[in-house]
Every structure is written in structure tokens, then in C-alpha cells.
Amino acid sequence: MFIELRKFRKTFESAQNGDNSSLEEVLEMFKPIVYKNSFTKGEFDEDCFQELNIELLKCVENFKFNNVSDLHSYFQFE
């Protein structure tokens, strides 16, 4: 799913400011990446999935848009 940069930034900043629906939207955007990285020994690991989501929440909280001109490259989307 591709999203316009301005809309993504607005949603992301709303999530950082405590808007739960925006936070859910951001988590949903990154869910495929989190899911893909939640496999150990070829099997889905629910604990890993939860831990990665916790780390994603921390990233959302701490991320600053300063000097980021190309989010696509920054996040290295496939």
C-alpha cells in the first residue's frame, strides 16, 4: 500500500500527538513488514510479532521528520 507523503506525515504526526486512530493506521501500514520479520525457523512467532510492534511504537514516538526528504529511501521499502 502506497500513501502520499503529505498524508503519511500528517497521519504519523497525529499518531505522535496521541491520536489513537492515526496510530492504528500507522501500525496497519507497517504490519506487512512487521509480519514478514516475525518468523523464526520458518514459523510465525507471535512473541516476536508483539516485540516488533512495541519497537515500532517506540520508533513512532521518537521519530523526527527533520532532514528527511525521501521517506521511501529512509525506510527502504521494497
PDB file with SEQRES, HELIX, SHEET and CRYST1 records, atoms N, CA, C and O in Angstrom:
SEQRES   1 A   78  MET PHE ILE GLU LEU ARG LYS PHE ARG LYS THR PHE GLU          
SEQRES   2 A   78  SER ALA GLN ASN GLY ASP ASN SER SER LEU GLU GLU VAL          
SEQRES   3 A   78  LEU GLU MET PHE LYS PRO ILE VAL TYR LYS ASN SER PHE          
SEQRES   4 A   78  THR LYS GLY GLU PHE ASP GLU ASP CYS PHE GLN GLU LEU          
SEQRES   5 A   78  ASN ILE GLU LEU LEU LYS CYS VAL GLU ASN PHE LYS PHE          
SEQRES   6 A   78  ASN ASN VAL SER ASP LEU HIS SER TYR PHE GLN PHE GLU          
HELIX    1 AA1 LEU A    5  GLN A   16  1                                  12    
HELIX    2 AA2 ASN A   20  LYS A   36  1                                  17    
HELIX    3 AA3 GLU A   46  ASN A   62  1                                  17    
HELIX    4 AA4 LEU A   71  PHE A   75  1                                   5    
SHEET    1 AA1 2 PHE A  39  THR A  40  0                                        
SHEET    2 AA1 2 GLU A  43  PHE A  44 -1                                        
CRYST1    1.000    1.000    1.000  90.00  90.00  90.00 P 1           1          
ATOM      1  N   MET A   1       0.845  -1.173   0.000  1.00  0.00           N  
ATOM      2  CA  MET A   1       0.000   0.000   0.000  1.00  0.00           C  
ATOM      3  C   MET A   1       0.890   1.236   0.000  1.00  0.00           C  
ATOM      4  O   MET A   1       1.726   1.406   0.888  1.00  0.00           O  
ATOM      5  N   PHE A   2       0.711   2.095  -0.996  1.00  0.00           N  
ATOM      6  CA  PHE A   2       1.471   3.338  -1.071  1.00  0.00           C  
ATOM      7  C   PHE A   2       0.561   4.474  -0.656  1.00  0.00           C  
ATOM      8  O   PHE A   2      -0.631   4.484  -0.965  1.00  0.00           O  
ATOM      9  N   ILE A   3       1.132   5.413   0.038  1.00  0.00           N  
ATOM     10  CA  ILE A   3       0.364   6.542   0.546  1.00  0.00           C  
ATOM     11  C   ILE A   3       1.134   7.813   0.212  1.00  0.00           C  
ATOM     12  O   ILE A   3       2.364   7.830   0.229  1.00  0.00           O  
ATOM     13  N   GLU A   4       0.408   8.853  -0.088  1.00  0.00           N  
ATOM     14  CA  GLU A   4       1.022  10.136  -0.391  1.00  0.00           C  
ATOM     15  C   GLU A   4       1.826  10.619   0.818  1.00  0.00           C  
ATOM     16  O   GLU A   4       1.376  10.506   1.958  1.00  0.00           O  
ATOM     17  N   LEU A   5       3.014  11.156   0.559  1.00  0.00           N  
ATOM     18  CA  LEU A   5       3.922  11.585   1.623  1.00  0.00           C  
ATOM     19  C   LEU A   5       3.268  12.573   2.581  1.00  0.00           C  
ATOM     20  O   LEU A   5       3.405  12.433   3.797  1.00  0.00           O  
ATOM     21  N   ARG A   6       2.558  13.570   2.055  1.00  0.00           N  
ATOM     22  CA  ARG A   6       1.927  14.554   2.939  1.00  0.00           C  
ATOM     23  C   ARG A   6       0.901  13.915   3.861  1.00  0.00           C  
ATOM     24  O   ARG A   6       0.827  14.244   5.045  1.00  0.00           O  
ATOM     25  N   LYS A   7       0.106  12.998   3.309  1.00  0.00           N  
ATOM     26  CA  LYS A   7      -0.900  12.316   4.131  1.00  0.00           C  
ATOM     27  C   LYS A   7      -0.218  11.426   5.164  1.00  0.00           C  
ATOM     28  O   LYS A   7      -0.642  11.367   6.318  1.00  0.00           O  
ATOM     29  N   PHE A   8       0.838  10.736   4.745  1.00  0.00           N  
ATOM     30  CA  PHE A   8       1.571   9.887   5.679  1.00  0.00           C  
ATOM     31  C   PHE A   8       2.139  10.720   6.821  1.00  0.00           C  
ATOM     32  O   PHE A   8       2.014  10.357   7.991  1.00  0.00           O  
ATOM     33  N   ARG A   9       2.761  11.831   6.471  1.00  0.00           N  
ATOM     34  CA  ARG A   9       3.365  12.677   7.506  1.00  0.00           C  
ATOM     35  C   ARG A   9       2.314  13.200   8.472  1.00  0.00           C  
ATOM     36  O   ARG A   9       2.530  13.199   9.684  1.00  0.00           O  
ATOM     37  N   LYS A  10       1.188  13.644   7.952  1.00  0.00           N  
ATOM     38  CA  LYS A  10       0.112  14.154   8.808  1.00  0.00           C  
ATOM     39  C   LYS A  10      -0.406  13.053   9.729  1.00  0.00           C  
ATOM     40  O   LYS A  10      -0.603  13.281  10.923  1.00  0.00           O  
ATOM     41  N   THR A  11      -0.626  11.867   9.179  1.00  0.00           N  
ATOM     42  CA  THR A  11      -1.097  10.737   9.976  1.00  0.00           C  
ATOM     43  C   THR A  11      -0.062  10.370  11.033  1.00  0.00           C  
ATOM     44  O   THR A  11      -0.399  10.136  12.194  1.00  0.00           O  
ATOM     45  N   PHE A  12       1.210  10.322  10.615  1.00  0.00           N  
ATOM     46  CA  PHE A  12       2.301   9.958  11.520  1.00  0.00           C  
ATOM     47  C   PHE A  12       2.414  10.968  12.661  1.00  0.00           C  
ATOM     48  O   PHE A  12       2.543  10.580  13.822  1.00  0.00           O  
ATOM     49  N   GLU A  13       2.366  12.248  12.338  1.00  0.00           N  
ATOM     50  CA  GLU A  13       2.466  13.283  13.368  1.00  0.00           C  
ATOM     51  C   GLU A  13       1.254  13.263  14.290  1.00  0.00           C  
ATOM     52  O   GLU A  13       1.392  13.514  15.487  1.00  0.00           O  
ATOM     53  N   SER A  14       0.078  12.971  13.761  1.00  0.00           N  
ATOM     54  CA  SER A  14      -1.113  12.835  14.604  1.00  0.00           C  
ATOM     55  C   SER A  14      -0.943  11.669  15.575  1.00  0.00           C  
ATOM     56  O   SER A  14      -1.327  11.760  16.741  1.00  0.00           O  
ATOM     57  N   ALA A  15      -0.367  10.579  15.084  1.00  0.00           N  
ATOM     58  CA  ALA A  15      -0.097   9.422  15.942  1.00  0.00           C  
ATOM     59  C   ALA A  15       0.874   9.813  17.059  1.00  0.00           C  
ATOM     60  O   ALA A  15       0.691   9.424  18.212  1.00  0.00           O  
ATOM     61  N   GLN A  16       1.904  10.581  16.709  1.00  0.00           N  
ATOM     62  CA  GLN A  16       2.871  11.030  17.709  1.00  0.00           C  
ATOM     63  C   GLN A  16       2.222  11.931  18.750  1.00  0.00           C  
ATOM     64  O   GLN A  16       2.672  11.991  19.894  1.00  0.00           O  
ATOM     65  N   ASN A  17       1.168  12.629  18.354  1.00  0.00           N  
ATOM     66  CA  ASN A  17       0.474  13.542  19.263  1.00  0.00           C  
ATOM     67  C   ASN A  17      -0.668  12.884  20.022  1.00  0.00           C  
ATOM     68  O   ASN A  17      -1.464  13.568  20.666  1.00  0.00           O  
ATOM     69  N   GLY A  18      -0.753  11.557  19.949  1.00  0.00           N  
ATOM     70  CA  GLY A  18      -1.710  10.836  20.777  1.00  0.00           C  
ATOM     71  C   GLY A  18      -3.020  10.444  20.122  1.00  0.00           C  
ATOM     72  O   GLY A  18      -3.912   9.936  20.800  1.00  0.00           O  
ATOM     73  N   ASP A  19      -3.161  10.663  18.834  1.00  0.00           N  
ATOM     74  CA  ASP A  19      -4.398  10.269  18.140  1.00  0.00           C  
ATOM     75  C   ASP A  19      -4.369   8.758  17.887  1.00  0.00           C  
ATOM     76  O   ASP A  19      -3.627   8.270  17.035  1.00  0.00           O  
ATOM     77  N   ASN A  20      -5.184   8.041  18.641  1.00  0.00           N  
ATOM     78  CA  ASN A  20      -5.169   6.577  18.570  1.00  0.00           C  
ATOM     79  C   ASN A  20      -5.565   6.022  17.207  1.00  0.00           C  
ATOM     80  O   ASN A  20      -5.012   5.010  16.777  1.00  0.00           O  
ATOM     81  N   SER A  21      -6.498   6.653  16.526  1.00  0.00           N  
ATOM     82  CA  SER A  21      -6.886   6.139  15.207  1.00  0.00           C  
ATOM     83  C   SER A  21      -5.737   6.313  14.209  1.00  0.00           C  
ATOM     84  O   SER A  21      -5.536   5.466  13.338  1.00  0.00           O  
ATOM     85  N   SER A  22      -4.988   7.407  14.336  1.00  0.00           N  
ATOM     86  CA  SER A  22      -3.817   7.610  13.471  1.00  0.00           C  
ATOM     87  C   SER A  22      -2.726   6.603  13.807  1.00  0.00           C  
ATOM     88  O   SER A  22      -2.056   6.092  12.909  1.00  0.00           O  
ATOM     89  N   LEU A  23      -2.544   6.315  15.089  1.00  0.00           N  
ATOM     90  CA  LEU A  23      -1.562   5.325  15.494  1.00  0.00           C  
ATOM     91  C   LEU A  23      -1.926   3.955  14.931  1.00  0.00           C  
ATOM     92  O   LEU A  23      -1.056   3.236  14.438  1.00  0.00           O  
ATOM     93  N   GLU A  24      -3.183   3.595  15.000  1.00  0.00           N  
ATOM     94  CA  GLU A  24      -3.635   2.326  14.425  1.00  0.00           C  
ATOM     95  C   GLU A  24      -3.383   2.285  12.922  1.00  0.00           C  
ATOM     96  O   GLU A  24      -2.998   1.248  12.381  1.00  0.00           O  
ATOM     97  N   GLU A  25      -3.599   3.409  12.252  1.00  0.00           N  
ATOM     98  CA  GLU A  25      -3.365   3.485  10.813  1.00  0.00           C  
ATOM     99  C   GLU A  25      -1.878   3.287  10.482  1.00  0.00           C  
ATOM    100  O   GLU A  25      -1.536   2.583   9.531  1.00  0.00           O  
ATOM    101  N   VAL A  26      -1.009   3.906  11.267  1.00  0.00           N  
ATOM    102  CA  VAL A  26       0.435   3.746  11.056  1.00  0.00           C  
ATOM    103  C   VAL A  26       0.836   2.293  11.300  1.00  0.00           C  
ATOM    104  O   VAL A  26       1.579   1.715  10.507  1.00  0.00           O  
ATOM    105  N   LEU A  27       0.354   1.704  12.384  1.00  0.00           N  
ATOM    106  CA  LEU A  27       0.669   0.303  12.677  1.00  0.00           C  
ATOM    107  C   LEU A  27       0.192  -0.608  11.549  1.00  0.00           C  
ATOM    108  O   LEU A  27       0.874  -1.563  11.180  1.00  0.00           O  
ATOM    109  N   GLU A  28      -0.969  -0.306  11.016  1.00  0.00           N  
ATOM    110  CA  GLU A  28      -1.515  -1.103   9.909  1.00  0.00           C  
ATOM    111  C   GLU A  28      -0.660  -0.958   8.652  1.00  0.00           C  
ATOM    112  O   GLU A  28      -0.476  -1.923   7.910  1.00  0.00           O  
ATOM    113  N   MET A  29      -0.138   0.242   8.410  1.00  0.00           N  
ATOM    114  CA  MET A  29       0.729   0.464   7.251  1.00  0.00           C  
ATOM    115  C   MET A  29       1.994  -0.395   7.331  1.00  0.00           C  
ATOM    116  O   MET A  29       2.459  -0.927   6.323  1.00  0.00           O  
ATOM    117  N   PHE A  30       2.532  -0.520   8.521  1.00  0.00           N  
ATOM    118  CA  PHE A  30       3.779  -1.252   8.700  1.00  0.00           C  
ATOM    119  C   PHE A  30       3.572  -2.732   9.029  1.00  0.00           C  
ATOM    120  O   PHE A  30       4.540  -3.484   9.141  1.00  0.00           O  
ATOM    121  N   LYS A  31       2.333  -3.145   9.182  1.00  0.00           N  
ATOM    122  CA  LYS A  31       2.044  -4.532   9.562  1.00  0.00           C  
ATOM    123  C   LYS A  31       2.680  -5.560   8.630  1.00  0.00           C  
ATOM    124  O   LYS A  31       3.231  -6.544   9.124  1.00  0.00           O  
ATOM    125  N   PRO A  32       2.632  -5.386   7.304  1.00  0.00           N  
ATOM    126  CA  PRO A  32       3.272  -6.394   6.438  1.00  0.00           C  
ATOM    127  C   PRO A  32       4.772  -6.551   6.698  1.00  0.00           C  
ATOM    128  O   PRO A  32       5.300  -7.662   6.645  1.00  0.00           O  
ATOM    129  N   ILE A  33       5.449  -5.451   6.974  1.00  0.00           N  
ATOM    130  CA  ILE A  33       6.884  -5.506   7.244  1.00  0.00           C  
ATOM    131  C   ILE A  33       7.137  -6.183   8.589  1.00  0.00           C  
ATOM    132  O   ILE A  33       8.035  -7.016   8.716  1.00  0.00           O  
ATOM    133  N   VAL A  34       6.340  -5.817   9.587  1.00  0.00           N  
ATOM    134  CA  VAL A  34       6.485  -6.423  10.912  1.00  0.00           C  
ATOM    135  C   VAL A  34       6.189  -7.915  10.827  1.00  0.00           C  
ATOM    136  O   VAL A  34       6.923  -8.733  11.381  1.00  0.00           O  
ATOM    137  N   TYR A  35       5.115  -8.263  10.135  1.00  0.00           N  
ATOM    138  CA  TYR A  35       4.739  -9.672   9.998  1.00  0.00           C  
ATOM    139  C   TYR A  35       5.848 -10.466   9.305  1.00  0.00           C  
ATOM    140  O   TYR A  35       6.224 -11.549   9.755  1.00  0.00           O  
ATOM    141  N   LYS A  36       6.359  -9.923   8.220  1.00  0.00           N  
ATOM    142  CA  LYS A  36       7.407 -10.590   7.444  1.00  0.00           C  
ATOM    143  C   LYS A  36       8.641 -10.888   8.301  1.00  0.00           C  
ATOM    144  O   LYS A  36       9.321 -11.892   8.087  1.00  0.00           O  
ATOM    145  N   ASN A  37       8.924 -10.026   9.258  1.00  0.00           N  
ATOM    146  CA  ASN A  37      10.100 -10.190  10.107  1.00  0.00           C  
ATOM    147  C   ASN A  37       9.803 -10.909  11.420  1.00  0.00           C  
ATOM    148  O   ASN A  37      10.634 -10.916  12.329  1.00  0.00           O  
ATOM    149  N   SER A  38       8.622 -11.510  11.521  1.00  0.00           N  
ATOM    150  CA  SER A  38       8.205 -12.193  12.751  1.00  0.00           C  
ATOM    151  C   SER A  38       8.296 -13.712  12.645  1.00  0.00           C  
ATOM    152  O   SER A  38       7.611 -14.428  13.374  1.00  0.00           O  
ATOM    153  N   PHE A  39       9.119 -14.192  11.759  1.00  0.00           N  
ATOM    154  CA  PHE A  39       9.274 -15.633  11.584  1.00  0.00           C  
ATOM    155  C   PHE A  39      10.629 -16.080  12.125  1.00  0.00           C  
ATOM    156  O   PHE A  39      11.657 -15.466  11.840  1.00  0.00           O  
ATOM    157  N   THR A  40      10.616 -17.144  12.898  1.00  0.00           N  
ATOM    158  CA  THR A  40      11.847 -17.771  13.356  1.00  0.00           C  
ATOM    159  C   THR A  40      11.780 -19.239  12.971  1.00  0.00           C  
ATOM    160  O   THR A  40      10.782 -19.919  13.206  1.00  0.00           O  
ATOM    161  N   LYS A  41      12.854 -19.703  12.384  1.00  0.00           N  
ATOM    162  CA  LYS A  41      12.938 -21.090  11.914  1.00  0.00           C  
ATOM    163  C   LYS A  41      11.770 -21.444  11.003  1.00  0.00           C  
ATOM    164  O   LYS A  41      11.251 -22.559  11.047  1.00  0.00           O  
ATOM    165  N   GLY A  42      11.363 -20.483  10.179  1.00  0.00           N  
ATOM    166  CA  GLY A  42      10.312 -20.715   9.203  1.00  0.00           C  
ATOM    167  C   GLY A  42       8.895 -20.706   9.741  1.00  0.00           C  
ATOM    168  O   GLY A  42       7.955 -20.983   8.996  1.00  0.00           O  
ATOM    169  N   GLU A  43       8.721 -20.396  11.003  1.00  0.00           N  
ATOM    170  CA  GLU A  43       7.379 -20.378  11.604  1.00  0.00           C  
ATOM    171  C   GLU A  43       7.098 -19.011  12.211  1.00  0.00           C  
ATOM    172  O   GLU A  43       7.988 -18.354  12.752  1.00  0.00           O  
ATOM    173  N   PHE A  44       5.827 -18.597  12.106  1.00  0.00           N  
ATOM    174  CA  PHE A  44       5.412 -17.323  12.678  1.00  0.00           C  
ATOM    175  C   PHE A  44       5.581 -17.372  14.187  1.00  0.00           C  
ATOM    176  O   PHE A  44       5.179 -18.336  14.839  1.00  0.00           O  
ATOM    177  N   ASP A  45       6.183 -16.314  14.736  1.00  0.00           N  
ATOM    178  CA  ASP A  45       6.440 -16.217  16.174  1.00  0.00           C  
ATOM    179  C   ASP A  45       5.645 -15.034  16.726  1.00  0.00           C  
ATOM    180  O   ASP A  45       6.017 -13.877  16.529  1.00  0.00           O  
ATOM    181  N   GLU A  46       4.554 -15.337  17.416  1.00  0.00           N  
ATOM    182  CA  GLU A  46       3.670 -14.305  17.962  1.00  0.00           C  
ATOM    183  C   GLU A  46       4.406 -13.376  18.921  1.00  0.00           C  
ATOM    184  O   GLU A  46       4.175 -12.167  18.912  1.00  0.00           O  
ATOM    185  N   ASP A  47       5.294 -13.934  19.751  1.00  0.00           N  
ATOM    186  CA  ASP A  47       6.050 -13.097  20.685  1.00  0.00           C  
ATOM    187  C   ASP A  47       6.934 -12.108  19.932  1.00  0.00           C  
ATOM    188  O   ASP A  47       7.022 -10.937  20.300  1.00  0.00           O  
ATOM    189  N   CYS A  48       7.579 -12.583  18.887  1.00  0.00           N  
ATOM    190  CA  CYS A  48       8.418 -11.718  18.060  1.00  0.00           C  
ATOM    191  C   CYS A  48       7.568 -10.620  17.418  1.00  0.00           C  
ATOM    192  O   CYS A  48       7.972  -9.458  17.382  1.00  0.00           O  
ATOM    193  N   PHE A  49       6.401 -10.988  16.915  1.00  0.00           N  
ATOM    194  CA  PHE A  49       5.482 -10.024  16.308  1.00  0.00           C  
ATOM    195  C   PHE A  49       5.128  -8.919  17.302  1.00  0.00           C  
ATOM    196  O   PHE A  49       5.140  -7.737  16.957  1.00  0.00           O  
ATOM    197  N   GLN A  50       4.815  -9.311  18.531  1.00  0.00           N  
ATOM    198  CA  GLN A  50       4.461  -8.328  19.558  1.00  0.00           C  
ATOM    199  C   GLN A  50       5.653  -7.445  19.912  1.00  0.00           C  
ATOM    200  O   GLN A  50       5.502  -6.233  20.064  1.00  0.00           O  
ATOM    201  N   GLU A  51       6.835  -8.044  20.045  1.00  0.00           N  
ATOM    202  CA  GLU A  51       8.035  -7.275  20.366  1.00  0.00           C  
ATOM    203  C   GLU A  51       8.368  -6.270  19.260  1.00  0.00           C  
ATOM    204  O   GLU A  51       8.750  -5.134  19.540  1.00  0.00           O  
ATOM    205  N   LEU A  52       8.221  -6.693  18.009  1.00  0.00           N  
ATOM    206  CA  LEU A  52       8.478  -5.779  16.899  1.00  0.00           C  
ATOM    207  C   LEU A  52       7.474  -4.635  16.879  1.00  0.00           C  
ATOM    208  O   LEU A  52       7.831  -3.503  16.554  1.00  0.00           O  
ATOM    209  N   ASN A  53       6.224  -4.918  17.223  1.00  0.00           N  
ATOM    210  CA  ASN A  53       5.222  -3.850  17.297  1.00  0.00           C  
ATOM    211  C   ASN A  53       5.550  -2.868  18.419  1.00  0.00           C  
ATOM    212  O   ASN A  53       5.333  -1.665  18.275  1.00  0.00           O  
ATOM    213  N   ILE A  54       6.069  -3.374  19.527  1.00  0.00           N  
ATOM    214  CA  ILE A  54       6.481  -2.496  20.623  1.00  0.00           C  
ATOM    215  C   ILE A  54       7.621  -1.589  20.150  1.00  0.00           C  
ATOM    216  O   ILE A  54       7.627  -0.392  20.438  1.00  0.00           O  
ATOM    217  N   GLU A  55       8.571  -2.156  19.435  1.00  0.00           N  
ATOM    218  CA  GLU A  55       9.678  -1.353  18.905  1.00  0.00           C  
ATOM    219  C   GLU A  55       9.173  -0.332  17.894  1.00  0.00           C  
ATOM    220  O   GLU A  55       9.662   0.796  17.853  1.00  0.00           O  
ATOM    221  N   LEU A  56       8.198  -0.723  17.081  1.00  0.00           N  
ATOM    222  CA  LEU A  56       7.609   0.215  16.124  1.00  0.00           C  
ATOM    223  C   LEU A  56       6.937   1.374  16.852  1.00  0.00           C  
ATOM    224  O   LEU A  56       7.062   2.526  16.434  1.00  0.00           O  
ATOM    225  N   LEU A  57       6.230   1.079  17.927  1.00  0.00           N  
ATOM    226  CA  LEU A  57       5.610   2.145  18.721  1.00  0.00           C  
ATOM    227  C   LEU A  57       6.660   3.122  19.248  1.00  0.00           C  
ATOM    228  O   LEU A  57       6.448   4.335  19.240  1.00  0.00           O  
ATOM    229  N   LYS A  58       7.785   2.591  19.703  1.00  0.00           N  
ATOM    230  CA  LYS A  58       8.872   3.455  20.182  1.00  0.00           C  
ATOM    231  C   LYS A  58       9.416   4.315  19.043  1.00  0.00           C  
ATOM    232  O   LYS A  58       9.721   5.492  19.234  1.00  0.00           O  
ATOM    233  N   CYS A  59       9.533   3.724  17.876  1.00  0.00           N  
ATOM    234  CA  CYS A  59      10.024   4.474  16.711  1.00  0.00           C  
ATOM    235  C   CYS A  59       9.066   5.593  16.337  1.00  0.00           C  
ATOM    236  O   CYS A  59       9.491   6.707  16.031  1.00  0.00           O  
ATOM    237  N   VAL A  60       7.782   5.297  16.362  1.00  0.00           N  
ATOM    238  CA  VAL A  60       6.779   6.321  16.053  1.00  0.00           C  
ATOM    239  C   VAL A  60       6.908   7.467  17.051  1.00  0.00           C  
ATOM    240  O   VAL A  60       6.874   8.639  16.675  1.00  0.00           O  
ATOM    241  N   GLU A  61       7.054   7.122  18.298  1.00  0.00           N  
ATOM    242  CA  GLU A  61       7.149   8.136  19.349  1.00  0.00           C  
ATOM    243  C   GLU A  61       8.384   9.022  19.180  1.00  0.00           C  
ATOM    244  O   GLU A  61       8.317  10.225  19.429  1.00  0.00           O  
ATOM    245  N   ASN A  62       9.494   8.446  18.767  1.00  0.00           N  
ATOM    246  CA  ASN A  62      10.768   9.170  18.758  1.00  0.00           C  
ATOM    247  C   ASN A  62      11.202   9.726  17.405  1.00  0.00           C  
ATOM    248  O   ASN A  62      12.136  10.525  17.340  1.00  0.00           O  
ATOM    249  N   PHE A  63      10.551   9.324  16.342  1.00  0.00           N  
ATOM    250  CA  PHE A  63      10.980   9.734  15.008  1.00  0.00           C  
ATOM    251  C   PHE A  63      10.770  11.223  14.794  1.00  0.00           C  
ATOM    252  O   PHE A  63       9.740  11.776  15.181  1.00  0.00           O  
ATOM    253  N   LYS A  64      11.752  11.868  14.177  1.00  0.00           N  
ATOM    254  CA  LYS A  64      11.663  13.279  13.807  1.00  0.00           C  
ATOM    255  C   LYS A  64      11.784  13.379  12.295  1.00  0.00           C  
ATOM    256  O   LYS A  64      12.619  12.701  11.697  1.00  0.00           O  
ATOM    257  N   PHE A  65      10.973  14.204  11.677  1.00  0.00           N  
ATOM    258  CA  PHE A  65      10.984  14.373  10.221  1.00  0.00           C  
ATOM    259  C   PHE A  65      12.078  15.319   9.739  1.00  0.00           C  
ATOM    260  O   PHE A  65      12.199  15.538   8.534  1.00  0.00           O  
ATOM    261  N   ASN A  66      12.864  15.879  10.627  1.00  0.00           N  
ATOM    262  CA  ASN A  66      13.935  16.803  10.232  1.00  0.00           C  
ATOM    263  C   ASN A  66      14.871  16.130   9.236  1.00  0.00           C  
ATOM    264  O   ASN A  66      15.299  14.993   9.437  1.00  0.00           O  
ATOM    265  N   ASN A  67      15.180  16.842   8.171  1.00  0.00           N  
ATOM    266  CA  ASN A  67      16.158  16.399   7.186  1.00  0.00           C  
ATOM    267  C   ASN A  67      15.806  15.081   6.506  1.00  0.00           C  
ATOM    268  O   ASN A  67      16.694  14.384   6.015  1.00  0.00           O  
ATOM    269  N   VAL A  68      14.549  14.738   6.472  1.00  0.00           N  
ATOM    270  CA  VAL A  68      14.129  13.538   5.755  1.00  0.00           C  
ATOM    271  C   VAL A  68      13.392  13.990   4.506  1.00  0.00           C  
ATOM    272  O   VAL A  68      12.248  14.442   4.575  1.00  0.00           O  
ATOM    273  N   SER A  69      14.052  13.866   3.371  1.00  0.00           N  
ATOM    274  CA  SER A  69      13.434  14.328   2.134  1.00  0.00           C  
ATOM    275  C   SER A  69      12.800  13.184   1.364  1.00  0.00           C  
ATOM    276  O   SER A  69      11.910  13.408   0.544  1.00  0.00           O  
ATOM    277  N   ASP A  70      13.247  11.963   1.618  1.00  0.00           N  
ATOM    278  CA  ASP A  70      12.742  10.823   0.871  1.00  0.00           C  
ATOM    279  C   ASP A  70      12.456   9.662   1.821  1.00  0.00           C  
ATOM    280  O   ASP A  70      13.338   8.852   2.106  1.00  0.00           O  
ATOM    281  N   LEU A  71      11.219   9.589   2.308  1.00  0.00           N  
ATOM    282  CA  LEU A  71      10.857   8.520   3.245  1.00  0.00           C  
ATOM    283  C   LEU A  71      10.970   7.151   2.607  1.00  0.00           C  
ATOM    284  O   LEU A  71      11.287   6.171   3.283  1.00  0.00           O  
ATOM    285  N   HIS A  72      10.715   7.077   1.320  1.00  0.00           N  
ATOM    286  CA  HIS A  72      10.801   5.792   0.633  1.00  0.00           C  
ATOM    287  C   HIS A  72      12.204   5.218   0.792  1.00  0.00           C  
ATOM    288  O   HIS A  72      12.359   4.037   1.102  1.00  0.00           O  
ATOM    289  N   SER A  73      13.209   6.030   0.586  1.00  0.00           N  
ATOM    290  CA  SER A  73      14.593   5.586   0.756  1.00  0.00           C  
ATOM    291  C   SER A  73      14.931   5.388   2.226  1.00  0.00           C  
ATOM    292  O   SER A  73      15.641   4.448   2.583  1.00  0.00           O  
ATOM    293  N   TYR A  74      14.428   6.267   3.072  1.00  0.00           N  
ATOM    294  CA  TYR A  74      14.731   6.192   4.507  1.00  0.00           C  
ATOM    295  C   TYR A  74      14.299   4.860   5.088  1.00  0.00           C  
ATOM    296  O   TYR A  74      15.055   4.219   5.818  1.00  0.00           O  
ATOM    297  N   PHE A  75      13.068   4.441   4.759  1.00  0.00           N  
ATOM    298  CA  PHE A  75      12.548   3.189   5.299  1.00  0.00           C  
ATOM    299  C   PHE A  75      12.921   1.985   4.443  1.00  0.00           C  
ATOM    300  O   PHE A  75      12.650   0.847   4.828  1.00  0.00           O  
ATOM    301  N   GLN A  76      13.536   2.219   3.297  1.00  0.00           N  
ATOM    302  CA  GLN A  76      13.966   1.156   2.399  1.00  0.00           C  
ATOM    303  C   GLN A  76      12.828   0.199   2.067  1.00  0.00           C  
ATOM    304  O   GLN A  76      12.946  -1.014   2.234  1.00  0.00           O  
ATOM    305  N   PHE A  77      11.722   0.772   1.591  1.00  0.00           N  
ATOM    306  CA  PHE A  77      10.589  -0.037   1.181  1.00  0.00           C  
ATOM    307  C   PHE A  77      10.997  -0.900   0.005  1.00  0.00           C  
ATOM    308  O   PHE A  77      11.824  -0.509  -0.818  1.00  0.00           O  
ATOM    309  N   GLU A  78      10.406  -2.071  -0.057  1.00  0.00           N  
ATOM    310  CA  GLU A  78      10.696  -2.981  -1.179  1.00  0.00           C  
ATOM    311  C   GLU A  78       9.771  -2.713  -2.326  1.00  0.00           C  
ATOM    312  O   GLU A  78       9.861  -3.377  -3.359  1.00  0.00           O  
TER     313      GLU A  78                                                      
END                                                                             
